[in-house]
């Protein structure tokens, strides 16, 4: 992808569009930041990894009502955080978030750090999440690049129908595009993500609604299909992921929190898959096997 400077008119059109059409999401509200600060942003970004916004919102509100600070969450048990995560999916994120809360409490006196390197040192945080927290919680000028942003960059700059797999060069490209002021760069980051999520979508882009269509190389080229090198996610139905989810659901619903190994989802049709699910959950620290019983981690 070429590295270019953002035309001022592109930035203005994108900002104007964002200010008038952006979705009203909890983590974008001033009162949310006043109440939960950077911790609220960090929790929201953990939950939004590979999970649709509509599923995240009720879980986020319940989570922050229970644990409004990292210090409070650091006192919870792993079982409590896995239980609270419920059916949000990819439950290892719950354990990573718990560990990050402990690290913030122990290393940073309970305050989410501002520096990207310090954020990257926390469990479960990568390039995107670290920069999203630094930009959206603290207002610092950093490139924030998620799947939606990469798709917009691929189409507008490179004339490609779909982005290439994530690469460090994405950060370089986005840095060059950011407006100079911290405030404008935060809006630009958010607007690029919003555009990719709601207009410049993967399967059915609404180019007639795009505020920067005049700058788009892909549209100028006639919207060619240039292929898709993104890794395809395996089907959920019948997968090991579904079996893992069934085991966790059964344990969350137990009144005493423990069940004999042979009784957990005992009617699962694929016994080998059932065993794989149990073994992988134990290896991930999401469940424990104690004296022939399975339980959530203590």
Rosetta silent file (secondary structure, phi, psi, omega in degrees, C-alpha in Angstrom):
SEQUENCE: XXXXXXXXXXXXXXXXXXXXXXXXXXXXXXXXXXXXXXXXXXXXXXXXXXXXXXXXXXXXXXXXXXXXXXXXXXXXXXXXXXXXXXXXXXXXXXXXXXXXXXXXXXXXXXXXXXXXXXXXXXXXXXXXXXXXXXXXXXXXXXXXXXXXXXXXXXXXXXXXXXXXXXXXXXXXXXXXXXXXXXXXXXXXXXXXXXXXXXXXXXXXXXXXXXXXXXXXXXXXXXXXXXXXXXXXXXXXXXXXXXXXXXXXXXXXXXXXXXXXXXXXXXXXXXXXXXXXXXXXXXXXXXXXXXXXXXXXXX
SCORE:     score description
SCORE:     0.000 S_00000001
   1 L     0.000  134.877  178.689    0.000    0.000    0.000 S_00000001
   2 L   -69.700  150.249  175.392    1.353    3.430   -0.810 S_00000001
   3 L  -100.505  118.058 -176.607    2.053    5.832    2.024 S_00000001
   4 L  -132.362  169.469  172.529    0.385    9.157    1.342 S_00000001
   5 L   -91.735  146.483  179.636   -0.805   12.198    3.218 S_00000001
   6 L   -72.673  123.408  173.194   -4.507   12.554    3.841 S_00000001
   7 L   -59.770  134.049 -179.074   -6.046   15.215    1.609 S_00000001
   8 H   -53.537  -35.859 -178.379   -7.619   17.782    3.955 S_00000001
   9 H   -68.057  -33.966  176.713  -10.918   17.467    2.097 S_00000001
  10 H   -63.630  -48.357  179.113  -10.976   13.695    2.678 S_00000001
  11 H   -59.690  -43.185 -178.748  -10.468   14.171    6.408 S_00000001
  12 H   -64.236  -45.579 -179.763  -13.118   16.873    6.544 S_00000001
  13 H   -63.024  -41.528 -179.420  -15.696   14.812    4.646 S_00000001
  14 H   -66.847  -42.603  179.402  -15.041   11.755    6.804 S_00000001
  15 H   -65.367  -42.524  179.792  -15.227   13.735   10.046 S_00000001
  16 H   -61.725  -43.702  178.970  -18.437   15.493    8.973 S_00000001
  17 H   -62.220  -45.197 -177.560  -20.014   12.161    8.080 S_00000001
  18 H   -63.499  -43.944 -176.701  -18.925   10.565   11.367 S_00000001
  19 H   -64.641  -24.464 -176.160  -20.193   13.416   13.523 S_00000001
  20 H  -104.112  -18.120 -173.114  -23.661   13.196   11.980 S_00000001
  21 H  -126.805   -6.997 -176.089  -24.159    9.458   11.370 S_00000001
  22 L   -60.065  143.921  178.455  -21.995    7.473   13.823 S_00000001
  23 L   -63.880  146.731  177.680  -23.796    4.872   15.899 S_00000001
  24 L   -86.149   94.555 -177.789  -24.576    5.790   19.489 S_00000001
  25 L  -108.999  145.516 -173.923  -22.422    3.221   21.310 S_00000001
  26 H   -52.046  -44.896 -174.791  -21.828    3.232   25.083 S_00000001
  27 H   -73.617   -2.089  175.294  -18.042    3.609   24.885 S_00000001
  28 H   -97.696   -4.087 -175.546  -18.416    6.727   22.731 S_00000001
  29 L   -89.319  143.259 -179.760  -20.428    8.637   25.335 S_00000001
  30 H   -61.217  -39.318 -177.611  -18.839   11.243   27.600 S_00000001
  31 H   -67.352  -29.402  176.314  -20.620    9.906   30.663 S_00000001
  32 H   -63.434  -46.646 -179.489  -19.186    6.436   30.022 S_00000001
  33 H   -68.398  -35.337  177.810  -15.637    7.808   30.114 S_00000001
  34 H   -65.152  -36.096 -177.054  -16.403    9.915   33.169 S_00000001
  35 H   -81.602  -43.810 -170.888  -17.662    6.867   35.048 S_00000001
  36 H  -112.590  -14.829  178.319  -15.243    4.138   33.933 S_00000001
  37 H    60.713 -150.331 -177.861  -12.306    5.990   32.394 S_00000001
  38 H   -64.680  -27.007  178.598   -9.692    4.069   30.416 S_00000001
  39 H   -61.281  -41.751  178.215  -10.745    0.840   32.129 S_00000001
  40 H   -61.936  -40.890  177.577  -14.125    0.983   30.390 S_00000001
  41 H   -63.859  -44.182 -178.614  -12.419    1.461   27.031 S_00000001
  42 H   -63.015  -44.798  179.036  -10.056   -1.438   27.669 S_00000001
  43 H   -62.002  -43.732 -179.632  -12.887   -3.802   28.681 S_00000001
  44 H   -61.908  -39.868 -179.075  -14.926   -2.810   25.631 S_00000001
  45 H   -68.984  -36.078  174.065  -11.987   -3.439   23.306 S_00000001
  46 H   -59.390  -46.580 -175.777  -11.405   -6.901   24.802 S_00000001
  47 H   -70.240  -30.154 -177.251  -15.047   -7.788   24.252 S_00000001
  48 H   -79.089   -7.858  177.466  -15.172   -6.388   20.723 S_00000001
  49 L   -65.264  111.819  175.989  -12.381   -8.670   19.518 S_00000001
  50 L    62.862   23.196 -178.369  -14.084  -10.947   16.949 S_00000001
  51 L  -135.850  132.864 -178.383  -17.536  -10.242   18.436 S_00000001
  52 L   -62.990  148.684 -178.270  -20.360   -8.093   16.988 S_00000001
  53 H   -55.250  -42.969 -175.541  -21.227   -4.844   18.746 S_00000001
  54 H   -62.301  -30.790  177.984  -24.836   -5.903   19.426 S_00000001
  55 H   -78.903  -29.399 -174.787  -23.673   -8.910   21.444 S_00000001
  56 H   -73.734  -41.285 -168.541  -21.073   -6.928   23.361 S_00000001
  57 H   -52.655  -52.317 -178.886  -23.214   -4.092   24.727 S_00000001
  58 H   -64.867  -34.394  178.641  -25.267   -6.012   27.342 S_00000001
  59 H   -68.846  -39.671  179.906  -22.206   -7.962   28.499 S_00000001
  60 H   -62.816  -46.168 -178.881  -20.117   -4.801   28.785 S_00000001
  61 H   -62.685  -41.431  179.493  -22.720   -3.041   30.890 S_00000001
  62 H   -67.102  -39.529 -178.787  -23.088   -6.055   33.208 S_00000001
  63 H   -63.619  -48.801 -176.643  -19.313   -6.465   33.505 S_00000001
  64 H   -73.542  -24.419  173.066  -18.632   -2.845   34.410 S_00000001
  65 H   -67.840  -37.230 -179.535  -21.543   -2.752   36.817 S_00000001
  66 H   -79.789  -42.245 -176.530  -19.955   -5.677   38.659 S_00000001
  67 L  -130.188   79.216 -176.082  -16.305   -4.624   38.266 S_00000001
  68 L   -74.221   -6.661  177.172  -16.101   -0.868   37.535 S_00000001
  69 L  -138.333  155.706  176.646  -12.329   -0.802   38.209 S_00000001
  70 H   -62.311  -32.227 -179.043   -9.433   -3.173   37.515 S_00000001
  71 H   -65.021  -40.578  178.176   -8.721   -3.381   41.245 S_00000001
  72 H   -66.156  -40.617  179.626  -12.203   -4.720   41.958 S_00000001
  73 H   -69.085  -30.448 -179.086  -11.936   -7.268   39.169 S_00000001
  74 H   -63.036  -20.652  178.818   -8.498   -8.367   40.369 S_00000001
  75 L   -82.823  -13.043 -178.483  -10.188   -9.719   43.518 S_00000001
  76 L   -72.966  159.094  174.359  -12.462  -12.003   41.491 S_00000001
  77 L   -88.196  158.132  174.288  -11.689  -15.664   40.921 S_00000001
  78 H   -56.093  -36.409  178.723  -11.090  -17.044   37.425 S_00000001
  79 H   -60.932  -39.629 -178.791  -14.350  -18.982   37.821 S_00000001
  80 H   -67.082  -38.951 -179.130  -16.256  -15.752   38.435 S_00000001
  81 H   -73.490  -36.330  176.310  -14.879  -14.031   35.348 S_00000001
  82 H   -66.048  -40.010  177.295  -15.521  -17.062   33.109 S_00000001
  83 H   -61.943  -44.753 -178.227  -19.058  -17.249   34.544 S_00000001
  84 H   -68.099  -30.860  179.205  -19.620  -13.528   33.899 S_00000001
  85 H   -62.421  -29.174  175.735  -18.284  -13.840   30.340 S_00000001
  86 L    54.901 -127.797 -174.972  -21.242  -16.135   29.688 S_00000001
  87 L  -102.406   29.506 -176.103  -21.784  -16.864   25.980 S_00000001
  88 L   -68.722  -20.292  178.117  -19.755  -13.970   24.605 S_00000001
  89 L    93.301  156.900 -178.358  -17.433  -16.380   22.794 S_00000001
  90 L    46.367   61.584 -169.492  -13.663  -16.896   22.734 S_00000001
  91 L   -66.084  -13.432  175.145  -13.681  -17.255   26.555 S_00000001
  92 H   -59.553  -24.635  177.123   -9.900  -17.134   26.900 S_00000001
  93 H   -60.314  -32.826  179.110  -10.392  -13.383   26.596 S_00000001
  94 H   -63.493  -43.362  179.191  -12.059  -13.460   30.013 S_00000001
  95 H   -68.244  -38.932  178.637   -8.944  -14.955   31.613 S_00000001
  96 H   -63.767  -43.162  179.720   -6.675  -12.522   29.731 S_00000001
  97 H   -64.141  -39.910  177.482   -8.782   -9.580   30.875 S_00000001
  98 H   -60.880  -47.255  179.318   -8.680  -10.875   34.448 S_00000001
  99 H   -63.383  -39.785  177.829   -4.888  -11.166   34.318 S_00000001
 100 H   -61.825  -40.105  177.233   -4.628   -7.698   32.785 S_00000001
 101 H   -62.134  -39.895  176.864   -6.713   -6.335   35.654 S_00000001
 102 H   -64.683  -44.452 -179.194   -4.372   -7.959   38.170 S_00000001
 103 H   -63.609  -41.394  178.458   -1.324   -6.584   36.337 S_00000001
 104 H   -62.490  -40.846 -179.874   -2.795   -3.073   36.217 S_00000001
 105 H   -65.702  -43.165 -174.818   -3.501   -3.269   39.946 S_00000001
 106 H   -81.910  -37.021 -173.926   -0.050   -4.573   40.855 S_00000001
 107 H   -94.529  -28.103 -170.697    2.135   -2.692   38.355 S_00000001
 108 L  -126.252   22.603  176.551    0.239    0.568   37.830 S_00000001
 109 L    54.929   32.861  175.678   -1.545    1.154   41.148 S_00000001
 110 L    83.853    4.073  179.842   -4.909    0.340   39.575 S_00000001
 111 L  -108.244  126.563  178.005   -4.693    2.914   36.753 S_00000001
 112 L   -58.298  127.231 -177.712   -4.720    1.758   33.131 S_00000001
 113 L   -69.342  154.690 -178.080   -1.372    2.854   31.658 S_00000001
 114 L   -92.681  -32.021 -173.923   -1.269    5.426   28.881 S_00000001
 115 L   -74.298  138.403 -178.220    1.917    4.356   27.068 S_00000001
 116 H   -59.911  -42.977 -179.580    1.517    1.872   24.225 S_00000001
 117 H   -61.926  -38.783  178.427    4.496   -0.235   25.368 S_00000001
 118 H   -68.388  -36.628  176.660    3.026   -0.546   28.869 S_00000001
 119 H   -67.420  -40.778  179.492   -0.329   -1.548   27.405 S_00000001
 120 H   -64.228  -23.651 -179.770    1.307   -4.121   25.151 S_00000001
 121 L   -78.646   -7.880  179.109    2.912   -5.698   28.231 S_00000001
 122 L   -84.668  151.280 -179.091   -0.534   -6.566   29.637 S_00000001
 123 L   -60.795  137.160  172.737   -2.100   -9.988   29.036 S_00000001
 124 L    76.698    7.330 -177.483   -4.274  -10.305   25.937 S_00000001
 125 L  -110.300  125.012  177.551   -3.354   -6.928   24.448 S_00000001
 126 L  -114.662 -165.005 -175.158   -1.911   -6.602   20.965 S_00000001
 127 H   -55.608  -46.012 -176.549   -1.187   -3.781   18.541 S_00000001
 128 H   -65.393  -54.084 -174.314   -4.819   -2.888   17.908 S_00000001
 129 H   -62.069  -41.717 -179.695   -6.077   -2.905   21.498 S_00000001
 130 H   -60.370  -44.921 -177.318   -3.059   -1.026   22.889 S_00000001
 131 H   -75.831  -30.927  176.300   -3.399    1.770   20.374 S_00000001
 132 H   -64.379  -42.690  178.426   -7.187    1.872   20.642 S_00000001
 133 H   -65.343  -45.061 -179.224   -6.945    2.448   24.398 S_00000001
 134 H   -62.710  -38.261 -177.395   -4.199    5.066   23.975 S_00000001
 135 H   -80.253  -47.263 -171.336   -6.154    6.901   21.272 S_00000001
 136 H   -87.704  -28.208  178.872   -9.756    6.628   22.479 S_00000001
 137 L   -90.004  -35.897 -174.960   -9.243    6.704   26.250 S_00000001
 138 L  -110.569  -10.233  176.514   -6.334    9.163   26.432 S_00000001
 139 L    76.236   19.657 -179.367   -6.691   11.062   23.157 S_00000001
 140 L   -83.886  156.802 -177.163   -3.131   10.405   21.984 S_00000001
 141 L   -85.726  101.508  177.771   -2.174   10.333   18.311 S_00000001
 142 L  -139.584  149.672  174.531   -1.716    6.672   17.364 S_00000001
 143 L   -76.573  128.621  177.977   -2.795    4.619   14.342 S_00000001
 144 L  -115.521  112.618 -171.638   -5.710    2.326   15.227 S_00000001
 145 L  -126.318  110.315  173.307   -6.128   -0.384   12.609 S_00000001
 146 L  -112.378 -172.541 -178.742   -8.754   -3.119   12.793 S_00000001
 147 H   -58.614  -41.760 -179.550  -10.280   -5.319   10.074 S_00000001
 148 H   -65.049  -42.107  178.734  -12.719   -2.603    9.029 S_00000001
 149 H   -63.487  -43.303 -179.448   -9.979    0.010    8.758 S_00000001
 150 H   -60.992  -36.448  179.411   -7.776   -2.291    6.688 S_00000001
 151 H   -66.907  -42.433  177.472  -10.633   -2.852    4.251 S_00000001
 152 H   -62.530  -45.056  178.945  -11.170    0.900    3.794 S_00000001
 153 H   -60.501  -43.198 -178.532   -7.431    1.431    3.283 S_00000001
 154 H   -61.761  -40.922 -177.358   -7.232   -1.398    0.755 S_00000001
 155 H   -77.624  -47.949 -175.032  -10.070    0.005   -1.326 S_00000001
 156 H   -68.745  -44.764 -173.711   -9.383    3.721   -1.081 S_00000001
 157 H   -90.112  -40.397 -168.105   -5.602    3.606   -1.481 S_00000001
 158 H  -110.206   -4.925  178.629   -4.798    0.385   -3.301 S_00000001
 159 L    68.631   24.853 -179.245   -7.912   -0.350   -5.350 S_00000001
 160 L  -100.283  145.906 -178.750   -8.309   -3.825   -3.832 S_00000001
 161 L   -75.123  -29.047  178.824  -11.682   -5.386   -3.052 S_00000001
 162 L  -138.806  151.285 -178.879  -10.428   -6.974    0.177 S_00000001
 163 L   -75.171  159.482  171.478   -7.431   -6.265    2.420 S_00000001
 164 L   -74.840  168.078  174.370   -4.346   -8.420    2.691 S_00000001
 165 L   -56.431  154.386 -177.842   -3.686  -10.238    5.983 S_00000001
 166 L   -54.498  141.685  179.445   -2.660   -7.904    8.826 S_00000001
 167 L  -148.050  157.550  178.751    0.901   -6.539    8.597 S_00000001
 168 L   -60.537  -26.638 -179.944    3.064   -3.989   10.419 S_00000001
 169 H   -63.849  -22.227  177.115    2.923   -1.842    7.298 S_00000001
 170 H   -59.727  -39.294 -179.548   -0.755   -1.149    8.091 S_00000001
 171 H   -67.875  -37.716  178.962    0.353    0.962   11.054 S_00000001
 172 H   -64.085  -45.387 -179.735    2.825    2.879    8.893 S_00000001
 173 H   -62.204  -46.776 -177.750    0.144    3.602    6.312 S_00000001
 174 H   -66.913  -36.365  177.738   -2.405    4.718    8.873 S_00000001
 175 H   -59.656  -41.803 -179.611    0.138    6.902   10.669 S_00000001
 176 H   -67.038  -26.321 -178.671    0.801    8.772    7.442 S_00000001
 177 H   -84.044  -21.327 -173.271   -2.931    9.330    6.969 S_00000001
 178 L   -64.426  137.665  169.707   -3.651   10.674   10.452 S_00000001
 179 L   -59.615  158.561 -173.776   -4.355   14.381   10.864 S_00000001
 180 L   -72.258  -36.561 -176.206   -1.694   16.154   12.899 S_00000001
 181 L   -76.928  146.972 -179.721   -3.780   17.156   15.911 S_00000001
 182 H   -60.265  -46.343 -176.938   -4.485   14.563   18.592 S_00000001
 183 H   -62.627  -44.641 -178.981   -8.218   15.311   18.691 S_00000001
 184 H   -68.967  -33.725  179.999   -8.658   15.102   14.920 S_00000001
 185 H   -68.184  -37.341  177.456   -6.583   11.921   14.698 S_00000001
 186 H   -63.343  -42.742  177.887   -8.814   10.190   17.275 S_00000001
 187 H   -64.654  -41.632  179.787  -11.898   11.139   15.276 S_00000001
 188 H   -61.503  -44.510  176.928  -10.246    9.986   12.046 S_00000001
 189 H   -56.967  -50.035 -177.809   -9.409    6.592   13.596 S_00000001
 190 H   -64.790  -38.444 -178.532  -12.962    6.134   14.824 S_00000001
 191 H   -67.729  -38.971  178.017  -14.461    7.334   11.552 S_00000001
 192 H   -63.571  -42.194  177.983  -12.405    4.903    9.464 S_00000001
 193 H   -64.613  -44.008 -179.634  -13.525    2.014   11.659 S_00000001
 194 H   -63.995  -40.256  179.262  -17.152    3.165   11.545 S_00000001
 195 H   -61.471  -45.091  179.463  -17.042    3.524    7.758 S_00000001
 196 H   -66.666  -32.375 -177.560  -15.748   -0.019    7.355 S_00000001
 197 H   -77.431  -31.183 -170.884  -18.297   -1.420    9.788 S_00000001
 198 H  -116.726  -23.595 -176.577  -21.391    0.262    8.369 S_00000001
 199 L  -121.911  -55.901 -177.887  -20.741    1.387    4.765 S_00000001
 200 L   -87.632   58.994 -173.762  -17.548   -0.093    3.305 S_00000001
 201 L   -78.033  166.448 -173.709  -18.556   -3.594    4.370 S_00000001
 202 L   -67.577  -44.501 -170.745  -16.935   -6.810    3.199 S_00000001
 203 L   -99.645  -34.165 -175.262  -19.802   -8.317    1.204 S_00000001
 204 L  -138.303   70.199 -178.988  -22.163   -5.499    0.237 S_00000001
 205 L   -63.174  139.591 -179.398  -20.457   -2.097    0.326 S_00000001
 206 L   -99.634   72.034 -173.906  -22.816    0.870    0.091 S_00000001
 207 H   -62.247  -27.541  179.615  -20.635    3.030   -2.127 S_00000001
 208 H   -70.574  -13.513  178.454  -23.515    5.389   -2.878 S_00000001
 209 H  -105.911    2.130 -174.110  -23.534    6.311    0.838 S_00000001
 210 L   -80.079  128.082 -178.231  -19.769    6.676    1.242 S_00000001
 211 L   -74.162  -14.038 -178.680  -18.558   10.166    2.166 S_00000001
 212 L  -120.927   25.853 -179.016  -15.140    9.593    0.577 S_00000001
 213 H   -59.262  -30.255 -179.504  -16.183    7.727   -2.568 S_00000001
 214 H   -65.761  -18.775 -178.793  -14.567   10.463   -4.685 S_00000001
 215 H   -99.864   -0.058 -168.205  -11.159    9.456   -3.264 S_00000001
 216 L   -86.816  117.906  179.479  -11.633    5.681   -3.675 S_00000001
 217 H   -67.488  -33.171 -178.919   -9.255    3.932   -6.091 S_00000001
 218 H   -67.629  -44.466  177.070  -11.366    0.768   -6.055 S_00000001
 219 H   -64.599  -41.384  179.431  -14.518    2.578   -7.150 S_00000001
 220 H   -61.143  -30.356 -179.613  -12.540    4.497   -9.773 S_00000001
 221 L   -85.964    0.697  179.355  -11.333    1.156  -11.177 S_00000001
 222 L    92.257   20.352  179.094  -14.882   -0.167  -11.457 S_00000001
 223 L    53.384   54.601 -178.788  -14.945   -2.146   -8.188 S_00000001
 224 L   -69.683  151.433  172.156  -12.999   -5.161   -9.534 S_00000001
 225 L   -83.977  106.142 -176.145  -12.870   -8.466   -7.638 S_00000001
 226 L  -100.709   13.444  178.244   -9.182   -8.659   -6.801 S_00000001
 227 L    92.142  169.965 -176.458   -9.433  -11.787   -4.662 S_00000001
 228 L  -140.912  109.337 -178.326   -9.504  -12.412   -0.947 S_00000001
 229 L   -98.333    8.090  178.993   -6.442  -13.670    0.925 S_00000001
 230 L   -68.476  146.685  178.206   -8.004  -13.397    4.372 S_00000001
 231 L   -70.300  129.300 -179.166   -8.029  -16.549    6.474 S_00000001
 232 L   -82.541  134.800  177.938  -11.486  -18.107    6.466 S_00000001
 233 L   -78.977  136.822 -179.893  -13.020  -18.923    9.829 S_00000001
 234 L   -65.411  149.733  178.229  -14.108  -22.527   10.249 S_00000001
 235 L   -60.578  137.164 -176.805  -17.835  -23.260   10.422 S_00000001
 236 L   -76.205  -44.187 -177.123  -19.102  -23.169   14.018 S_00000001
 237 L   -60.892  122.631  179.746  -21.818  -25.817   13.737 S_00000001
 238 L    82.885    3.410 -175.950  -20.291  -29.209   14.485 S_00000001
 239 L   -89.087  168.194  173.297  -16.883  -27.717   15.322 S_00000001
 240 H   -62.016  -33.000  177.027  -14.628  -28.204   18.335 S_00000001
 241 H   -60.156  -40.876  178.893  -15.499  -24.620   19.272 S_00000001
 242 H   -65.007  -40.486  178.384  -19.137  -25.598   19.576 S_00000001
 243 H   -64.247  -42.388  177.436  -18.218  -28.556   21.791 S_00000001
 244 H   -60.380  -43.578  179.193  -16.052  -26.324   24.000 S_00000001
 245 H   -62.621  -37.324  179.809  -18.923  -23.867   24.310 S_00000001
 246 H   -66.892  -39.307  177.897  -21.308  -26.656   25.298 S_00000001
 247 H   -63.453  -48.645 -179.583  -18.952  -27.847   28.072 S_00000001
 248 H   -62.542  -41.308  179.489  -18.559  -24.331   29.467 S_00000001
 249 H   -60.843  -43.582 -179.641  -22.304  -23.662   29.274 S_00000001
 250 H   -62.768  -40.422 -179.854  -23.040  -26.859   31.199 S_00000001
 251 H   -70.594  -36.997  178.236  -20.554  -25.943   33.936 S_00000001
 252 H   -64.175  -29.502 -174.920  -21.850  -22.374   34.237 S_00000001
 253 L   -89.297   -5.209 -179.517  -25.363  -23.681   34.760 S_00000001
 254 L   -75.120  132.939  179.783  -24.496  -26.145   37.540 S_00000001
 255 L   -64.521  -36.118 -179.411  -25.689  -25.041   40.984 S_00000001
 256 L  -100.331   -1.462  173.017  -22.622  -26.458   42.758 S_00000001
 257 L    76.091    9.688  179.846  -20.220  -25.767   39.898 S_00000001
 258 E  -144.110  149.967 -177.967  -18.828  -29.307   39.561 S_00000001
 259 E  -152.311  144.342  174.936  -19.779  -32.463   37.687 S_00000001
 260 E   -56.537  142.644 -177.331  -18.182  -35.885   37.102 S_00000001
 261 H   -52.952  -42.134 -175.413  -16.122  -35.901   33.909 S_00000001
 262 H   -70.351  -14.855 -176.853  -18.259  -38.666   32.388 S_00000001
 263 H   -93.904  -14.445 -176.458  -21.468  -36.680   32.932 S_00000001
 264 L   -73.159  128.525 -173.597  -20.530  -33.476   31.145 S_00000001
 265 L    31.794   52.880 -173.524  -22.399  -33.236   27.802 S_00000001
 266 L   -64.408  -19.801 -179.118  -22.587  -37.051   28.002 S_00000001
 267 L   -94.483   10.034  178.377  -24.983  -37.185   25.029 S_00000001
 268 L   -61.556  130.345 -171.021  -22.583  -35.413   22.641 S_00000001
 269 L   -69.553  -31.671 -179.228  -22.629  -37.494   19.468 S_00000001
 270 L  -102.029   97.400 -175.257  -18.891  -37.215   18.693 S_00000001
 271 H   -66.296  -35.758  178.634  -17.126  -38.640   21.763 S_00000001
 272 H   -63.856  -40.647  177.822  -13.647  -37.938   20.400 S_00000001
 273 H   -66.051  -38.990  176.839  -14.607  -34.296   19.882 S_00000001
 274 H   -58.662  -46.090  179.547  -16.051  -34.175   23.409 S_00000001
 275 H   -64.284  -40.868  178.222  -12.738  -35.408   24.840 S_00000001
 276 H   -61.060  -42.328 -178.679  -10.793  -32.890   22.723 S_00000001
 277 H   -62.560  -46.179 -179.986  -13.014  -30.080   23.971 S_00000001
 278 H   -63.101  -46.807 -178.051  -12.511  -31.034   27.617 S_00000001
 279 H   -62.814  -41.155 -177.994   -8.750  -31.484   27.226 S_00000001
 280 H   -70.569  -34.937  177.356   -8.311  -28.177   25.392 S_00000001
 281 H   -67.061  -38.210  175.497  -10.376  -26.273   27.963 S_00000001
 282 H   -64.395  -44.750 -179.908   -8.234  -27.718   30.745 S_00000001
 283 H   -62.014  -33.842 -179.887   -5.059  -26.786   28.826 S_00000001
 284 L   -81.564   -5.735 -179.576   -6.360  -23.232   28.382 S_00000001
 285 L    79.290   13.908 -178.004   -7.103  -22.895   32.091 S_00000001
 286 L   -87.032  -22.515  172.882  -10.828  -22.399   31.476 S_00000001
 287 E  -139.806  165.699  179.066  -11.856  -25.487   33.443 S_00000001
 288 E  -128.564  146.220  173.030  -10.220  -27.768   36.006 S_00000001
 289 E  -109.813  116.253 -177.240  -10.305  -31.524   36.550 S_00000001
 290 E  -132.176  116.770  176.962  -10.130  -32.385   40.272 S_00000001
 291 L    53.192   45.596  178.131  -10.688  -35.894   41.634 S_00000001
 292 L    75.977    6.007  179.214  -12.619  -36.974   38.581 S_00000001
 293 E  -113.122  148.541  173.479  -14.783  -33.844   38.634 S_00000001
 294 E  -105.791  142.961  179.213  -14.869  -30.917   36.217 S_00000001
 295 E  -154.186  164.279  171.743  -15.366  -27.349   37.431 S_00000001
 296 E   -68.876  156.524 -172.607  -14.671  -23.773   36.441 S_00000001
 297 L   -66.988  141.150  178.217  -11.183  -22.597   37.496 S_00000001
 298 L  -106.776    0.000    0.000  -10.601  -21.567   41.115 S_00000001
